[in-house]
Amino acid sequence: MSGYAIFNIKVTNPEEYKEYIAQVKPIAEQFGGEYIVRGGESVTVEGTWTYPRTVVIKFPSYEKALAWYHSKEYAPVKKIRLDNSVANAIIIKGA
């Protein structure tokens, strides 16, 4: 069963956040991650979608998604995101 990392993000420092964007994809790919959604036009049709940017990364398994998120490779890059944005994030099992 696949695993998905889903982020709803508000970038607070666009210049510094560019460094996160440049570094994160290769690390996710090391864990089998494939970007399904990375920003893009959207419309909220129900409820509240807090922030304007949505990212969805598909991993081969839920365990791989968790391994990526908690990995030593991602840790310094994650700090760039945390320092330059606010977000809601989940890792979820999926089809």
C-alpha angles and dihedrals in degrees: 000000000000124000125218130204108205122189130183105195142186110195110217098179110032096183095055092039089062088072090057091051091050094051108034103067098062090049093050089048090055086064094045094264120160122190110235096171127014109172117307137143116313142166125207107232099175136019123344125318100192105202134036100235124069126187126185121186120186118211129189089249143004088249092055090051091052091044090054094048093049097037126123087232093059097039099085092042092047088055090058089054093045092049094049106036146027120230151167112226139179137176110212139178113243145162 
